[in-house]
Amino acid sequence: MQFLFFSSDLRYMLERLANSRVFLYKKVHSREPKNPNRVKWELVRRFSQYPVDLADVAQYPYIFSPDFTRYIDVDRKAKIFMIKDSITQETLSIVPTHILNCKSERLVVVATRFAWDDNDTLRVISNEGIERKILLTQARDGRITYKEVNFNVIPLFDRLQWARQNKLLSHLIVDKCRLPIYDTLNRLRLKYMAYKSAYYLEGRSQEAIYERIYTVDYTLDGYKGRYVADLSFTFLHWNLMEKLKEKKISVAQIDQKSFEKLIYNILPRGETVLHYLKDDGNKMTEILKRCHPNPSRKELATIQTHIPFL
């Protein structure tokens, strides 16, 4: 078994072999006059005490910063996370426990909820589904400070947990959820989660969000099946929105399975069925009552279908 990974700037290569052998190489340009573009890979570090239990959570080397200069390790006795230098393996900083903490949860479970966003930013998800963007700033004396710059409450977080427990994905950030091709409802739910993360956590504009919600699913049949256009809407439910708007059908005429999928459709420009029916207060009320039925007029209605508010 051999896995090769390259840093974002292509300066380093990480090699992982069987029996937890991990090596870091640096790219060196050839000085041959006849072949100046030739490169060779020079060994700079064979990792000792590599955090195999963390690394095994996902095939992608999420514990490393994109440029491979730093990585996250854990002190299992003290139950604290550390950031280490990849070249020297020296500890650069202890991650504050309010950011990463494995004292009350299993280490491998916590490991499924963090990854590097870029060389200076961590993305961390709490066990309650609150994802935060943490900026790391290194002072002249080498001390690293941690600052939360954005956060987002992940909707339907229990569905992500369910997917992980059922081995549809291993890591909540770097893995793509492997769903059957006809599981339209869960595909739409995942697009809703991706939309909120892109907007609130990443601060993307509407145009920049499209690359998060209009993708290609290549995971079918163990990555051997056909490629599928994975969108945040279906043309069938877009057509239902049009018919509702034109008063050709009523909300009551839509069956429950189609209704749930209709609710999670996000059209271009970020529009949902509530945007489509903004001028029809009666239909909007019908939709809200169907999503949050409250026949006995209790103080808190039962949430039957989570409503995306964008």
C-alpha positions, 0 to 999 in steps of 0.5 A: 500500500502506498499513498502519495499526497502533494502540498498546495504549493507543490513544494512537498510530497507526503508518502504513506506506506503500510505499517504506519510509515510516513515520509515527507519529501521536498522538491529539489530542482535539477541543475542539469543544463540539458534538463533544467525542469527536471526535479527530484524529491529529497527526504526531509523527515521520516515521522516518528510517533505519527498520529495514526489514529487521527490519520486513519479517520480519512484517507485525505491528510486532513491533519496537515496544513495545505502546504504540509509545513504544520500538522495536528497531533494529540497528547493522549495522556493529557488529552490535548491537541497540539500543532507541530512543525512537520520538518522538526516535529517540534510542538509549536502550540497547544490548541485551546480546549475550547476549540479542540477537546477530547476529554469528554468524547472519543478521540476518533469522533472528535477527529471527524470534525476538524480540518485545515481550511488553509495554512492559517485557518482551522475549521472546527465543528462542535458536537452540537453542530456549530462550525467555526473558522479559527484564524491562527496568527504567529507572533515574532516570538513564535507564539500562536494565537487563536481567533474565531472569525466566523461561525455557522450553525449546521442545519440538520446536523443529526443527519450528518451524524447519522451518515457517519455512523452508517459509514456513508462518510468518514470525515464531516469536512473533507469526505463526500457523503456517498449516497445512492443515486436516487436518494434525492431528499438527502442530496438536497439536504446536503446542498442546503448544509453546503449553501449555509456553510458557504454563505455564513462561514466562508462569506461567499457571494451568491455567484461563488456559492454555485461551485459548492452546490452545483457539483459532480458526484463521482462516488457511485459504485465505489467510484467506479460508477457513472458521474452524476450532476449533483444540483441543489434543485430538481426540474420536477420540483421547480415545475411544482413551484411554478404551478403553485405560483400560477395557482394551478395546484394547491399545497394540499395536492402535493404528497408528503414525499414530494413536499419534503423535496420541494421544501429543500430545493434551492434554485439559482439566485438562492430562491426557495419555494418561500421566495416563489410564493412571497406574494401569496400569503395563504399558500405560505401559511399552508406550507408553514403549517404543514412543516410545523403542524400545531393542531392543538395550538400548543406553545411550541409546534412540532417540527415535521419538516425543517424549513430552509431560510436563506 
